[in-house]
Amino acid sequence: MNTIIGNEGEIVRFLRASGCCPRCCLRFIGSRNTNYYEDPLLTLEKLEYLDKSEIVNTPCIVCLGILQDELFQNTIQKTADEIIRGNYDCETFTIALTIPVLIALRERSIQIYLAQCLKLSEDALNELKLQTQSLKEIWKLMAVPKIENLTNKIGEPQRVTSHFLVDIFFSHSHDEEECVALLKKCNVEKKSNNSRKRNKENSYSRKNVESTLDTLNDDEFVDNCTIPPKSVKSFATIDKVNCAHSSLFIGGRYNKLSRNLCQTPWFINGERKMETSVQELLCDPILKYVQADSMKFLSSGREDVDVRMLNNGRPFAVELINPRITKFPEGFEKLVSDINKNSEIVKITSNLKLLSKLDLKKLKEGENEKTKNYRAFCIYKPKSNTKDLIDKLNDLKKLDIIQKTPIRVLHRRPLASRIRTIHSIRAYHLKTEELAKISIDIKNLDGNELFVIDVKTQAGTYVKEFVHSDFGRTIPSLCSLLQTDVDIIALDVTGINLNWP
């Protein structure tokens, strides 16, 4: 430990006499030697900086007890207990400390007070500030090895972040009182006709205090703050220890085999409209499997309640928030099997996989860039030339249509006209007896006839409206192309053309 600002022993004795704990004394003279901090009293005694008999156990005027033995040991034990209780399978952890913002104020105050009393130059004061070790980093330097021993997990080194984060929050009873006094004193001189702005500047928050301290030079700090900081009677306290793993993303593809199933839970005025949903049938077992707190369901588009999703299925992803289980040495085969076994109306069609950020980006971008395949079951009022016009549909390629926002979704989407492309159409007639095979029941056609179109479209095309025109809001539509009334009786999504996952 070398310093250019004077004799280390003199600095330590001054700091200690002012009310700093031994570990803060070591911080201010720039020590990063872990062994020194393990027994700071013995260290300072051996260095002849301090007489051990002079030490009394009162709250440090700077760290407020966070670096002192009793609170330090209690924090380590509580942190280890929370990590073990959480039962996370992650083998590493990162510690994050939130300490009272009052500590930054008091640390600067004692530095300036030391410079005043020892008559240090401005350069020497700046050097003192630079060599002072961060309270948080010293705490981690001492605490992480001990937490590792208690939890059998590895603490990540500085500047490397584990997916498993442990947040420790400290507070102190004087924090708000002293910080509000500083804010009021600093802002009272500011000329502002806007009382709301002035009140906002005076409001107590970590951000306000930190930004105010950043704007004060040392002379202004002396004018507005207490030099030296006053002694305190109470130690800081541990507010809480939070353990959380970063979100895990799992994805695959699914089939929806029912014409009476919503994609996500459906509520109107607080009343549930359907017993279950695609989201619940897929995600609840996954949520339970990884023991997460909650989840978010993501998919490449969505099908209507009365539309089936067939063939290779729709891409989907699940964001699992704060999962306990993140390692899957045997993969997801059993999970997929259990989901498919327990549901007749929703099936996973691909194996599940862990997703990267790039995978999620492709899923989101694919919503607009992909093409989709549909099979629409239609009825029409036949005219003399209708069957010939149906046959001509097969010759259409890259037909551009203009669609106003459909009436059925105007309550949740803005009114706009959108150009969409119908890439291809294959049209053919359907016999009544074939309807049973596709879960459609029509007892009386009333003179109408049936036909089917297999259509490949640009993402975002409203296929139902392309069929029946939505009162002329889609141009052209099958109604205008076939020059007769056409309606849709059932729709299936038969392909989401996206190379994913």
C-alpha positions in Angstrom: 0.0 0.0 0.0 1.6 3.2 -1.2 0.2 6.6 -1.2 1.4 10.0 -2.5 -0.8 12.0 -0.1 1.1 11.5 3.1 1.8 9.0 5.8 -0.5 6.1 5.8 -0.4 5.6 9.5 -1.4 9.3 10.0 -4.3 8.9 7.6 -5.5 5.7 9.3 -5.3 7.2 12.8 -7.2 10.3 11.6 -9.9 8.2 9.9 -10.3 6.0 12.9 -10.5 9.0 15.3 -13.2 10.4 13.0 -15.3 7.2 13.4 -14.3 5.1 10.4 -14.2 1.3 10.9 -10.9 -0.5 10.3 -12.0 -1.9 6.9 -13.0 1.6 5.7 -9.5 2.8 6.9 -7.9 0.2 4.6 -10.2 1.2 1.8 -9.2 4.8 1.9 -5.5 4.0 1.8 -6.1 1.9 -1.3 -5.7 -1.7 -0.1 -7.1 -4.6 -2.2 -5.3 -7.3 -0.2 -8.0 -9.8 0.8 -5.9 -11.0 3.7 -5.7 -7.5 5.2 -9.5 -7.3 5.3 -10.0 -10.7 7.0 -8.6 -9.3 10.2 -8.3 -5.6 9.8 -7.5 -5.0 13.4 -4.5 -7.3 13.3 -3.4 -5.9 10.0 -3.4 -2.3 11.2 -1.7 -3.3 14.5 1.1 -5.2 12.6 1.6 -2.1 10.4 1.7 0.0 13.6 -1.1 2.1 12.2 -3.5 1.5 15.0 -3.5 0.2 18.6 -5.9 -2.6 18.8 -7.0 -1.5 22.3 -8.3 1.7 20.8 -11.0 0.0 18.8 -14.7 0.2 19.9 -17.6 -1.4 18.1 -19.7 1.5 17.0 -21.3 2.0 13.6 -18.8 3.3 11.0 -19.7 6.9 10.0 -19.1 5.9 6.3 -20.1 2.3 5.6 -22.7 2.4 8.4 -21.7 -1.1 9.5 -21.9 -2.9 6.2 -18.2 -3.8 6.4 -18.2 -4.5 10.1 -18.1 -8.0 11.4 -21.6 -8.5 12.9 -23.6 -7.2 9.9 -21.1 -8.6 7.4 -21.4 -12.1 8.8 -25.2 -11.9 9.1 -25.5 -10.8 5.5 -23.3 -13.7 4.3 -25.4 -16.2 6.2 -28.7 -14.7 5.0 -27.5 -14.6 1.4 -26.3 -18.2 1.5 -29.6 -19.3 3.1 -31.6 -17.6 0.3 -29.5 -19.1 -2.4 -29.9 -22.6 -0.9 -33.6 -22.1 -0.3 -34.1 -21.1 -3.9 -32.8 -24.5 -5.1 -31.5 -23.1 -8.4 -29.5 -25.6 -10.5 -27.2 -22.8 -11.9 -23.6 -23.5 -10.7 -22.5 -19.8 -10.7 -23.8 -16.6 -9.2 -23.3 -12.9 -9.4 -23.7 -10.6 -6.4 -25.2 -7.1 -6.7 -25.3 -4.7 -3.7 -27.7 -1.8 -3.3 -26.4 0.3 -0.5 -27.9 3.5 1.0 -27.1 6.5 -1.2 -26.1 8.3 2.0 -22.8 6.4 1.9 -21.7 8.2 -1.2 -22.3 11.5 0.5 -20.5 10.5 3.7 -17.6 9.0 1.9 -16.9 12.3 0.0 -17.4 14.3 3.2 -14.8 12.3 5.1 -12.3 12.6 2.2 -12.7 16.4 2.2 -12.5 16.6 6.0 -9.3 14.6 5.9 -7.8 16.9 3.2 -8.8 20.0 5.3 -7.3 18.7 8.5 -4.1 17.3 6.9 -3.8 20.3 4.6 -3.7 18.3 1.5 -3.4 19.9 -1.9 -6.2 19.6 -4.5 -4.2 17.1 -6.4 -3.6 15.1 -3.3 -7.4 15.1 -2.5 -8.1 13.9 -6.0 -5.5 11.1 -5.6 -7.2 10.1 -2.3 -10.5 9.8 -4.1 -9.0 7.8 -6.9 -7.2 5.3 -4.6 -10.2 4.8 -2.3 -11.5 1.3 -3.0 -15.2 0.8 -3.7 -17.2 -0.3 -0.7 -19.2 -2.7 -2.9 -16.1 -4.3 -4.4 -14.3 -4.7 -1.1 -17.5 -6.3 0.3 -17.6 -8.8 -2.6 -13.9 -9.4 -2.4 -14.4 -10.6 1.2 -17.8 -12.1 0.9 -17.9 -14.1 -2.3 -15.5 -16.8 -1.2 -17.4 -17.3 2.0 -20.7 -17.6 0.1 -19.1 -20.0 -2.3 -18.1 -22.3 0.6 -21.6 -22.2 2.0 -23.5 -22.8 -1.2 -21.2 -24.9 -3.4 -21.6 -22.4 -6.2 -19.0 -20.3 -7.9 -19.1 -16.5 -7.7 -18.4 -15.0 -11.1 -15.4 -12.6 -11.2 -15.8 -8.9 -11.7 -17.1 -7.8 -15.2 -18.5 -11.3 -15.8 -22.2 -11.8 -15.1 -23.8 -15.1 -14.2 -27.3 -15.9 -15.4 -28.1 -16.3 -11.6 -28.2 -12.9 -9.9 -28.3 -12.3 -6.1 -29.4 -8.8 -5.1 -28.7 -7.7 -1.6 -30.5 -4.5 -0.4 -29.3 -2.5 2.6 -31.0 0.5 4.1 -30.3 3.0 6.9 -32.7 5.0 9.0 -30.8 8.3 8.3 -30.7 7.9 4.6 -33.7 9.9 3.6 -33.2 12.5 6.3 -29.7 13.5 5.3 -30.3 13.3 1.6 -33.4 15.4 1.6 -31.6 18.0 3.6 -28.9 18.1 0.9 -31.4 18.3 -2.0 -33.3 21.1 -0.3 -30.1 23.1 0.5 -28.7 22.7 -3.0 -31.9 23.5 -4.9 -33.2 26.4 -2.8 -30.8 28.8 -4.5 -32.0 27.7 -8.0 -34.2 30.2 -9.6 -37.2 28.6 -11.1 -40.6 29.9 -11.8 -41.9 26.4 -12.2 -42.8 25.2 -8.7 -43.6 21.7 -9.9 -40.1 21.4 -11.4 -38.5 22.7 -8.2 -40.5 20.2 -6.1 -39.4 17.4 -8.4 -35.8 18.4 -7.9 -36.2 18.3 -4.1 -37.9 14.9 -4.1 -35.9 12.2 -2.5 -34.7 9.5 -4.8 -31.4 7.7 -5.4 -31.2 9.3 -8.9 -31.8 12.8 -7.6 -29.2 12.5 -4.9 -26.5 11.0 -7.2 -27.1 13.6 -9.9 -26.9 16.4 -7.3 -23.6 15.1 -5.9 -22.3 14.8 -9.5 -23.0 18.5 -10.1 -21.3 19.8 -6.9 -17.6 20.7 -6.9 -15.7 20.3 -3.6 -16.3 23.9 -2.6 -20.0 23.6 -3.2 -20.1 20.3 -1.4 -18.5 22.0 1.7 -21.1 24.7 1.6 -24.1 22.3 1.4 -23.0 19.2 3.3 -22.0 18.4 6.9 -18.2 18.2 7.2 -17.3 15.8 8.8 -20.2 13.4 8.7 -22.0 13.0 12.0 -21.8 9.8 14.0 -24.7 7.4 13.9 -26.2 5.3 16.6 -27.7 2.5 14.4 -26.2 0.1 12.0 -27.5 -0.4 8.4 -30.0 -3.2 8.0 -30.5 -5.9 5.4 -33.8 -5.0 3.7 -34.0 -8.2 1.6 -32.0 -10.7 -0.5 -33.5 -11.5 -3.9 -32.4 -14.4 -6.0 -33.4 -14.6 -9.6 -32.2 -16.4 -12.7 -32.4 -14.6 -16.1 -35.2 -15.7 -18.3 -35.0 -19.0 -20.2 -36.6 -19.3 -23.7 -37.9 -22.6 -25.0 -39.6 -23.0 -28.3 -41.0 -25.3 -30.9 -44.1 -25.7 -33.1 -47.7 -26.7 -32.3 -50.8 -27.9 -33.9 -54.2 -26.7 -32.9 -56.8 -29.3 -33.8 -60.0 -27.7 -32.4 -62.3 -25.1 -34.0 -63.3 -24.0 -30.6 -60.1 -23.0 -28.8 -58.5 -19.5 -28.3 -54.8 -19.0 -28.4 -54.5 -17.2 -25.1 -56.9 -17.0 -22.1 -60.0 -15.1 -23.2 -61.8 -12.8 -20.8 -64.5 -10.2 -21.4 -65.4 -8.0 -18.5 -63.6 -10.3 -16.1 -65.6 -13.3 -17.3 -63.7 -16.2 -18.8 -65.1 -17.2 -22.2 -63.4 -20.6 -22.8 -62.3 -23.3 -20.5 -58.7 -23.4 -21.7 -56.4 -22.1 -24.4 -53.4 -23.1 -26.5 -51.1 -21.1 -24.2 -52.3 -22.9 -21.1 -52.2 -26.4 -22.7 -48.6 -25.8 -23.9 -47.0 -23.6 -21.4 -48.4 -24.7 -18.0 -46.6 -28.0 -18.2 -43.4 -26.3 -19.3 -43.7 -23.7 -16.5 -44.0 -26.5 -14.0 -41.2 -28.5 -15.5 -38.6 -25.7 -15.1 -40.1 -24.4 -11.8 -40.3 -20.8 -13.0 -42.2 -18.0 -11.3 -44.2 -17.0 -14.4 -44.0 -17.1 -18.2 -44.8 -15.2 -21.4 -46.2 -16.8 -24.5 -44.8 -15.8 -27.9 -45.8 -17.0 -31.3 -45.4 -16.3 -34.9 -48.8 -14.8 -35.5 -52.0 -16.4 -34.2 -55.0 -18.3 -35.5 -58.6 -17.3 -34.7 -60.7 -19.3 -32.2 -62.4 -21.2 -35.1 -59.3 -21.9 -37.2 -57.2 -25.0 -37.0 -53.4 -25.0 -37.2 -52.3 -28.2 -39.1 -49.3 -29.9 -40.7 -45.9 -28.8 -39.3 -47.5 -26.3 -36.9 -47.0 -22.7 -35.8 -43.7 -21.6 -34.3 -43.9 -20.5 -30.7 -41.7 -19.6 -27.8 -42.1 -19.4 -24.0 -40.2 -17.0 -21.9 -39.8 -18.6 -18.5 -39.2 -16.0 -15.8 -36.9 -16.8 -12.9 -36.6 -20.6 -13.7 -35.0 -22.9 -11.1 -34.2 -25.7 -13.6 -32.0 -24.6 -16.5 -30.1 -27.8 -17.4 -31.7 -30.5 -19.5 -29.1 -33.3 -20.0 -31.8 -35.7 -21.3 -33.5 -33.1 -23.5 -37.2 -32.4 -23.7 -38.5 -35.6 -25.2 -40.4 -36.7 -22.1 -41.9 -33.2 -21.7 -43.2 -33.2 -25.3 -44.6 -36.7 -24.8 -46.4 -35.7 -21.6 -47.9 -32.6 -23.3 -49.1 -34.5 -26.3 -50.4 -37.3 -24.2 -52.5 -35.0 -22.0 -54.1 -33.0 -24.8 -56.2 -34.1 -27.7 -56.6 -30.6 -29.2 -53.1 -29.1 -29.0 -50.0 -31.1 -30.0 -46.3 -30.2 -30.2 -45.1 -31.2 -33.7 -41.4 -30.6 -33.2 -39.0 -31.3 -30.4 -38.6 -28.4 -28.0 -35.3 -26.6 -27.9 -33.6 -23.9 -25.9 -33.6 -20.6 -27.8 -31.0 -17.9 -28.3 -31.6 -14.2 -28.8 -31.0 -14.7 -32.5 -33.8 -17.4 -32.5 -36.2 -14.9 -30.9 -35.2 -12.2 -33.4 -36.0 -14.5 -36.3 -39.3 -15.4 -34.7 -40.3 -11.8 -34.4 -39.0 -10.7 -37.9 -40.7 -13.7 -39.4 -44.1 -12.3 -38.4 -43.9 -9.9 -41.3 -41.6 -11.6 -43.7 -43.0 -15.2 -43.9 -45.6 -16.6 -46.2 -48.5 -18.7 -45.0 -50.6 -21.5 -46.5 -54.4 -21.8 -45.8 -57.1 -24.1 -46.8 -60.5 -22.3 -47.0 -63.8 -24.2 -47.2 -66.3 -22.1 -49.1 -69.8 -22.0 -50.3 -71.1 -20.0 -53.3 -74.3 -19.3 -55.1 -73.8 -20.9 -58.5 -74.3 -19.0 -61.8 -73.9 -20.1 -65.3 -70.1 -19.2 -65.5 -69.1 -19.7 -61.9 -67.4 -23.1 -62.3 -65.3 -21.7 -65.2 -64.3 -18.7 -63.1 -63.4 -21.1 -60.2 -61.1 -23.0 -62.6 -59.5 -19.7 -63.6 -58.5 -19.0 -60.0 -55.7 -21.6 -60.5 -54.0 -19.4 -63.0 -53.7 -16.4 -60.6 -50.2 -15.6 -59.4 -49.0 -12.8 -57.2 -52.4 -11.1 -57.0 -52.2 -7.9 -55.0 -55.3 -7.0 -52.9 -56.2 -4.0 -50.8 -57.7 -4.7 -47.4 -59.2 -2.2 -45.1 -59.0 -3.2 -41.4 -61.8 -5.9 -41.1 -64.9 -4.9 -39.2 -64.4 -7.8 -36.8 -61.0 -6.4 -35.5 -61.7 -2.7 -35.7 -62.2 -2.6 -31.9 -58.5 -3.5 -31.4 -56.7 -2.4 -34.5 -56.5 1.0 -36.3 -58.4 1.7 -39.4 -56.0 1.4 -42.4 -55.8 0.1 -45.9 -53.1 -2.5 -46.5 -51.8 -4.1 -49.7 -51.3 -7.8 -49.4 -50.2 -10.4 -51.9 -51.9 -13.7 -52.8 -49.0 -15.7 -54.2 -51.0 -18.6 -55.6 -54.4 -20.3 -55.5 -55.5 -23.9 -56.1 -59.3 -24.2 -56.3 -61.3 -27.4 -56.5 -64.8 -28.6 -55.7 -65.8 -30.6 -52.7 -68.5 -33.2 -52.2 -70.9 -33.0 -49.3 -69.8 -36.4 -47.9 -66.2 -35.2 -47.6 -67.2 -32.6 -45.1 -67.4 -35.2 -42.3 -63.7 -35.8 -42.7 -62.9 -32.2 -42.0 -65.2 -31.7 -39.0 -67.7 -29.5 -40.8 -71.4 -30.2 -40.5 -73.7 -28.7 -43.1 -77.2 -30.3 -43.3 -78.7 -28.1 -46.0 -76.9 -26.1 -48.6 -80.0 -24.3 -49.8 -78.9 -24.4 -53.4 -75.3 -23.4 -52.7 -72.3 -25.4 -53.7 -69.0 -26.2 -52.1 -65.4 -25.6 -53.1 -62.0 -25.4 -51.5 -59.1 -23.1 -52.1 -55.6 -23.8 -51.0 -54.0 -20.4 -50.9 -50.4 -19.1 -50.3 -50.4 -15.6 -48.9 -48.2 -12.8 -47.6 -48.2 -12.7 -43.8 -50.9 -10.4 -42.5 -53.5 -11.3 -45.1 -57.0 -11.6 -43.8 -58.1 -14.8 -45.7 -61.7 -14.8 -44.4 -62.2 -11.3 -45.8 -60.5 -12.2 -49.1 -63.2 -14.8 -49.5 -66.4 -12.9 -48.6 -65.1 -9.3 -49.2 -66.1 -7.9 -45.8 -68.8 -5.7 -47.4 -66.5 -4.6 -50.2 -63.6 -3.7 -47.8 -61.3 -6.2 -49.5 -60.7 -5.6 -53.3 -60.5 -7.9 -55.2 -62.1 -10.7 -53.3 -63.4 -14.1 -54.3 -66.9 -12.5 -54.5 -65.7 -10.1 -57.2 -63.5 -12.6 -59.0 -66.3 -15.2 -59.2 -69.0 -12.6 -59.7 -71.3 -14.2 -57.1 -71.9 -14.4 -53.4 -69.2 -16.4 -51.6 -68.8 -17.2 -48.0 -66.3 -19.2 -45.9 -67.5 -22.0 -43.7 -64.2 -23.1 -42.2 -60.5 -22.3 -42.4 -57.3 -24.1 -41.6 -53.8 -22.8 -41.5 -51.8 -25.5 -43.4 -48.3 -24.0 -43.3 -46.2 -21.3 -41.6 -43.3 -20.9 -44.1 -40.5 -19.9 -41.7 -37.3 -21.8 -41.1 -37.7 -21.9 -37.4 -36.7 -23.1 -34.8 
